[in-house]
Amino acid sequence: MPGDCRKPEIHLSIEDVQMNPNPSPFHRGEQELQERMGVRNAIEPWAQKVVRPWLPEQHRDFYEQLPFVVVSARDEEERPWATLLAGEPGFASSPDPERLEVRAKPVPGDALESALRPGRDVGLLGLEFHTRRRNRLNGRISAAGESGLLLEVGQAFGNCPQYIHSRAWERRVASKPERFVHQRFSPSLTGWIERANTFFIATGTPSGGAQPSDGMDASHRGGSPGFVRVTGKRELVFPDYAGNNHYNTLGNLQLDDRAGLLFVDFEHGHLLQLTGRAWVDWEADTSPFPGALRLVRFELDEAVELLDVLALRFESEQSTQPLRVTAKERESEGVTSFTLEPTRNAAVLHSAGQHLPISAILPGDRHPTRRTYSLSNAPGDGSYRITVKRQPGGLFSNHLHDSVDVGDLIDAEPPSGDFVVDTESERPLLLIGAGVGITPLISMMHEAKRTGRPALLVHSVRDGQHHPLRDEVQDLTRGSDHLEVHFVYSQPLESDHLDSDYQTRGRIDGKLLSSLDSELRSDVYLCGPLPFMASLRDQLEALGMPAERIFSETFGPA
C-alpha cells in the first residue's frame, strides 16, 4: 500500500512544464534497473505524478508529528552512513513546501556528527510505526547550526508500508553512552544484526550531480528476524522483496556501490552504523529467504557501535490478536474471501477502505511472514473479511488459498490505512477498480449504503469467470436510489450477457467515465495496478477533474 493516497497532488509550474514537459524523476541507474525488471514503461508515468520537487501538505503535516527521522549523508571520505535524529514531535517542520527544518543533531560519536554541513546532499526518511506510513525526501542542506538543519527539497514521495513493524515509543534518559569502532563483525554484532527485523540503508549517486534525482537516499528494509544474515567476518546478505518498482536503492548501487546500513536497538537506545560496499547478487539462490526476488550482499569497511545514546525508546512489536477463520468462500477464478472473527471478546472496528495486517509462519520458515490485505466487508458487521487473489509464485497468497481453512487461526494487527472516504465532503463517490482492486471499494459501497451518500462503482475485469464479488455488488445496488454499478469486461465469454452481466465491453477510460459522470462532480477513488491508475488519472484531469478530488491506492505486488 502507498504512503500517499489521501491528499491533493501538486503540479509543476508552467515554467517547469515549458522547459521539460515530461521530466523523469529517475536517474540512469534507476532507469537501467527498471528496464531490466520490465517495469520502466509502467512506473514512469505514475512516478511523474507522485514524485515531486516539493513537500505536499500531507507530507508537511506528517513530518511535524514524528518523534524521529532517518538521515543519510556522506562523511569526509565520501563514505555513506545513515543515522537517526530524534526530538519531541514538532522538531521536524516545514516552513514552506520547498524546505524542511530538523531541529536535532547527531549524537556525540555518530559517524555523521561533523558531516551534516551546508551544501551536503542528504536523504531523509520519515516513518510512522503505528500506521506504517513512510515518506522520503532527497535534498541538500542549506543551513546548519547548533539547533539543527535546514533542508532544501530535491524530491519528495511516499512509499509502500509493507514489512514495517509496529512499535510504540517513549522517552527515557540516556545514562552511560559508549562508542566502539569495528572493522569486522564480532559475535555480539552478528547477534544484533541477525535478531533485527528492521534496518535502514543509505545510498546515493556520485557527488556533484545537478539533477533532482541525484544525491543521497535513505530507505527502510524489514522482514522477519533473521532476514539479514552475517556470512563472514566482514560480509552480510539480505533479501530484496517486491517494492514500489522505483528501484531507488538498487539504482543508486548501479552508479556507486558504496552504502551505509543502520541497525537500531529500539528497546535499549543503541545504534549500529555500518559503511562499506553493496551489490546485487543476481545469481544467488533466494530459497532460504521466502518471498525474496533477489539478494543484496554487503562488505563492511567500518562499523560504529553507539550504546545507550538515544533518549527515544521503542517497545517491541505491537501485540497481535488471533482471529478465527469462520468462512472461506470462492469469489471467482483465483480469488477467495476469508471471514475472520476474534477468539475473545474484542472490538471489531475498521473504516471503509482500510487494510488488515496479518501474519503466518509459512512452510520451511521459522518466523512469521506479514502481509496486508484490504478489508472488503461493511464496517461494523462484527467481523473482518479479506478477499485475496492467488498470485503466481506468491508464497503468502498461495498459503491462504491452499492451507488455511475454516476453524484455523490467523494472527492480525489492528486495521490501518489512509485510503478512506473523506467524510467532510458531500460530493457523490465515483469508485473505480480493476480486478481484485474492488476490495476496498466494495467496503466503501457498503458504507455509502448506510450513510445514503450517492455512489457509482465502475469495475473492470476480464470476464465473468474472473469477476469477484459480482453478486454482492448487484445485491447492494438492487432497488437502491443512490447506489449504481457499471461493469466493464475486456474479454467477455460467450456465456457472459451484455446488460445483465456487464454493461460495457473494453476497458475503463475517460470517455466512459465522462458519460457516467458528465459534470465531473464526484470524488474519485481509484484502486488497481499502477498503469491503470496512472492512465485514468491523466484522462480524468484532462477532462477537467480537479486533482485534489482523485484519491488512489495500488494493490498486490508493486
N, C-alpha and C positions, 0 to 999 in steps of 0.2 A: 504494500500500500504506500502512496506517495505522501511526503510530508507536507505538501502544499495543495490543498484541494478546496479551500473554502473562500479565500479572499480574491479580490479582483486582480486580473493581470494588468501590468503596466506596460505600455507600448513604447517603442523607440521614438525619439523626437523626429520631426520632419527632416531636420538637418541630417540626422543619422541615417535615415532611410534613403535620402538623396545620395549620400556618399556611398552607401553599401546596402542595397535593398534587401539582400539576403545574407546577413553576416552569420558566419558559423561560430558557434560557441566553443568549438573543439579545435585543438591544435593537431599537428601532423601525427603525433604518436597516438592520440586517441582515435583519430580517423583510421589509422592503419589497423588498430585492434578491432574497430567496428567493421571494417571491410573483411577482416579475417573471420569474424564471427557471423557475418552475413546480416548485420542489423543496421548498416550505415544508412540506407535509404529510409528505413522506418524511424530511426531515432532522431535524425537531423531536423525534420520539420517540427517534431514535438519539442525538442530541446530549444529551438529558436523561440518557442513560446514561454518556456518555464525557466530558462537561464537568463538572468537579467543583469545589466550593469548598475543596478541599484537595489536597495532593500525594499521589497513590498511592505505595506503596512503590517501585514501579518507577521513577517519576519522581525520587524522592528519591535512589535509587541512581544514576540516570542523571546528574543534575546533579553529583554528587560526583566523577565520574571525567572531567569535561570540563576542557579547558585554557582555554576561553573561553566567554562568553555574550554575546549581543547585548541591549542595553538601550535602550528608547525612553522619552523623557520630554519635558517642555516647559521652555523657558528662561524668563527673567523676562518676556519679551514674549509668553509663551504660544505660542511657535513650537515645533513638534515637531522633534526631532532623534533620530537613532539613533547609538549608539556601541558599541564593543566593549570589554568588560572581560576581562582575562586574568590567569591565575595558574597556579601548579602545581596539578595535579589534586588536588581536595580544597578548593580555595579557595572553591568554592560547596558549601554543605552545608545540610541541613535538620535543625534541632534537634527539630522536631515537624512533623506533617503540615500545619499552618497557616502555617508560616514557612519562609523560605529566607534563609540568610545568605550574602552575597557579599563576601569579603574582598579587595576590589580597588576602585580608584577610577579615574576617567577620567584619561588622560594630561594633562600640562600643556598648555593651549591648546585642549583639547577644547571643543566648543560646549556640552557639558553639565558642564563642570568644576565649576561652582558651583551647578548646578541640582538635584542629587540630595540633597534635604534631607527631613527628616521631614514627613510629610503629603502629599508629592507622589505623584501617580499614576505608575506605571511599567508598561511591558510588557517581558517578558523572553523570549528565545528561546534554547533550548539546542539545539545542532546537532552531531551526531557525523558527520564527513565519511566515515569509513571504513565505517560501517554505514548511513549516510543516515537515521538516526533523528533526529527532532526533536520536542521538546516545548515547549509555550508556557505562560507564566504571566502573568496580568494581576493587578496588585495595587497596594499602596501602601507607601511607605517608612515604617516605624515608628521606625527609629533610624538614625543616620548618624554616622560619626566618622572618625578617621584610618585606622582599619583597614578601613573599607568600609561596607556597608549591611545592614540587616535588613529584609526584605520580608514583609508580611502578604499571604497569598494571597487573591485575589478569585475567580479562575477558573484552572483548570489542565486542559490537554488535550494529547493527542498529535496529530501531523499527518502529512500524506502525504509520503513520501520522494521523490516524482518530481521530476526536474530538479535534484537535488542532485549536485554534482560532487565526486568523491573527492579527498582530499588527505592527505598525511602531514605531521605537524608536528614542529618542533624549536624550540629556544630559542637566540637569539643576543643579543648586547649591542647595544642601540640606541645609536649613537655620536653622531650630529650631528642632533638633532631640529630641524626647521624648521616654521614656521607661516605660511600665507598666506591672506588673505581675498579672495574674488572676488565680484563682482556679476553676472558673465556667464561663459559657457564659453569659455575660451581654447582654442587648438588642442591644447595638451598635455592639458587636462582632457577635451576631446572625445575624444582618442585613448584616454585611460584608460577613459572610460565605454564607448566602443564596442568595446573589447577585452574587456570584462568578461563573464564567464559567470555571475556571481552578484552580487546586491546585496540589501540589507535595507531595509525600509520601515517607518517609524514613522507611525502614525495614531492617532486617538483620538476619543472623543466630547467635546462641550464640557465644560469643567471644572465640577466641582460635582455630578456625578451620584452618586446614592446606591446604585444597583443594582450587583450584581457584574458585570453585562455592560457597565457604563460604565467609562470610564478609558482608559488607553493600551494600545497593542498593538504588538508587534514581529513582523514577518513576513519570510519569505525569498522571493526571486524568483530564478529561474535559467533558463538556456536556453543555446543555442549562442552563442559570441562574436558580437557584432553584434546581439543580440536587443534591446538598448537603443540607440536612435538619437537623436543630437542633431539637432534640426530647426531650430534658430535660436540666436541668441546667448544666450537665456535659456530655451529650450524643449527638452524631450526627450519621447520617446514610448517606451512599452514594451508588450509584449503581455500579456494576461491569459489564462492557459491553464486547462484544466479542473483543479479542485482538490477540496477536501473539501465544497463546497457550503455551508460556513458563511458565506461572504462577509463575513468579519470586516473586512478592509481596505476593500473597496468599500462595505460597510455603514457603516463609520465616515465615509467620504467623503460619504455621503449627508447626514450631520448636520454635518460640519465638514470643509471641503475642504483644510485645512492638512495638510501631510505633510512628513516628512523622509526622505531617502534616504541610505544609507551604502554606499559602494564601498570595498572593501579590496583593496589590492595585497598579497596574501598572501605573495608571494615576497620583497618588499623591506621590508615592515613599514610601508607608507603607508596613511593613511586619507583619504578624501574624504567630507565631510559636507555634505549639501545640505538646505536648508529652503525651502519655497515652498508652492504650491497645486497640487492634482491633481484630475482629474475623468475620468470615463469618457466616451470619445467613442463613443457608441452607433452612429453612422452611418459610422464610419471603415471603409475598405477594409482587411481583415485579410490579403489575399492575400500581401503582402510578408513576412508572419510566419506560416510554415506551422504549423498546429495552433492558432493563436490563436483565441479565441472573441470577443474584443473588444480594444480598445486603451485604454490609460490615458495621458493627457497630463499633463505636469508643467511648471509655470512657476517658474523659480528666483527666490528672494528673496535668498538669500545662500549662499555656499559657503565652507567651511573646509577647507583642504588642510593635512594634517599629514604631514610626511615623516620617515621613519626613526624612528617613535615606538613601534613595537611590538617588544618583546623576543621575542614569539611569532611564528614564521615558518612558512609552509606551503609545501611543494613543490607544483609544478603537478600537473596531472591525473594520477591514478593510472593506471599503464600498463594497456593492454588487450592481449588476445591475439586473433589471428584464429582463428575456428572455421569449419570447412568443413561445409556442409550435405551430409550423407550420405544423408538420406532426407526425403521430403516426402510426407505421407500425409493424404488427406482423411478426417476422423473423422466428420463429419456435415454437414448443411446449414450452410455458413458457418463451419465450424471445421476447421482444418488443423494437423497436428503437423509440426514440423521437428526432425530429429535433427542435433545439432551435435557435431563432434569436433575436437580440437586438430590443427593442421597440423604441430606439432613435438612432441617428447617432453615432455609436461606433465601434471601431475596433474589428474585429473578428480574433484573431490570436492564433494559437497553434502549437506546434511541434508534429510530429507523435510519438505516444506513451504516451503523457501526459494525465492527467485526469482532470475532471471538478468538482470542489466542488459546490454542490447545497444544498439548504435548503428549508424546508417547515414546516408549522405548522400542525402536524398530529392531527386527531380527538381525542378529550379529553385532548389535551395538550395546554398549554398557550404560550409556547416558541418554536421557530424554532428548528427542528432537522436537522442535517447536515450529508450529505454523499458525497463520491467522486466516480465518475464513469469514466472509461476510455473513451476517445473520439474515436469514430470508423469511423469518416469520414476523407476525404482528407484535409490536412491543406490548408487554403487559399480559401475554396469554399464559404465563406461568411456566414457560419452557424456553429453551433456545433451540433454533434449528439452523443447521448449516447445510448448504447444498453444494456438493463437491463434484467437480469434473475429474475423471480419471485422466491424468497427464501421462503421455508416453515417457517412460523412464522415471516418472515421479514416484519416489520411494514412499512419501507420506500419503499421497492420494491413493496409490495402489494398496497400501496397508489398510486404509479406511475401507476401501471397496471390498477387499478380499478377506480381511481378517477380523474386522470389527462387526459384531452382531448385537442384536437386542439383548440387553442384560449386561453387556460389558461396561466397564468404567473408563472414562477419559478425563484426564486432568485438565482443568481450564483455569485461566485467569479472568478477571472481570472484563466485560466488553469495553472496547475503546475505539477511538477513531473520530475524525472531524468531518467526515463526509456525511453530514446530516442536513436535513432541511432547515432553511432559515425560517424560523417561526415568526420573526418580526415582519416578514414580507406577506402581503396579501395577494400577490400575483398568483395566477394558476401555475401548476407544475407541468413541465414537459420533461418526461423521463425517457431517456434514450439509451438502450442497451443492446449489446451484441452477445449472443450465446449465453454462457453462464454469467455474463455481466448483469443479467437481470436480478441477481440475488439481492443486492441492497435496494434495488428499485422496487421490487415487489413488497419489501418491508415498508417502503415509503408509500406505496399504494394502499396498503392496509391502514397506515396512519392517516392518509388523506380521506379514506372512507370514514374513519372515526371522527375526524375533525370537520368534514364537509368541505374541505378545500378542493377546488376543481383540479383534476389531474388527467393527463393523457400519457399513456405508456406506449412508446414505439419500440418494438422488439424485433431484432433481425436474427434469423437462424438459417441454417442450410435447408432443412426440410422438416416434415412432420415427425420423423423419427428422431431428429436431433433438436427437439423443441421442449426444453424443460419448463415445467410449471404452467403449461398452457391452460389446463383445465381450471387450475386455481385462479388464474388471471381472469378467465372468462366468467367464473362464478362471482368474482369480486365486482365485475363491471355489469353483469347482467341485471337489468332493471334499474341501474343507478342513473341519476340525473346529473351527476357531477364527475363520474369516472368514465374514461373511454380507453380503448386499446386499439392499436393498429399493428398487425403482424406483417412482417416482410420476410418472404422466403427467397433465397438466392437461387436454389436449385430444387424446386418442388418436385415431389414424386407424383406418379400417376394417381396414387391414392389420396393425394392432398387436393382439397377442393377450394377454389377461389371463393371468397366471401365467407364461407363457413369456417375454414381452417386458416386462411390468410387473406390479406386484403391487397397486397402489392407483391409483384414478382420483381426481383432485382436486389438492389441494395439501398440502404438509407442514404439519402443525400439532401442537399439544401433545397432542391426543388420540391421534394416530397414534404419536407418539414415546413416549408413556407405555405404549401397548400393546406396543411393541417393546422398551422398557427399563422394565418396570413398577416395578422397585425403585430406579430413578434412581441406579444405581451406577457410571455411566460418567464419564469425562472427555469433554466435548463440544467438538468443533471445528467451527465454522461458517464457511462461505465462500460469498458470494453478494452480491447487491445489498443496500444498506443497509436498505430497508424489510423485506426478507426476514429479515435477521438481527435487526433490532430487534424484530420481531414474535415470532420464535421465542425470543429471549432472554427477553422478557416472559412468554411462555407457559411456558417451562421453569422460570423462577423461581417462577411462580405454582403450579406443580406441586410445588415443593419442591427443585428442583435448586439446590445452592449456587452462588452467582455466581462464586466463585473457581475453579469447575471448568468454566466456559464461556469458551472462547477463540474469537476471531473474526478474520477478515480479509476485506476487501472486494476486489473485482476490477473491472477495466475503468474507464471514466470515472466519476468520483465523481458 
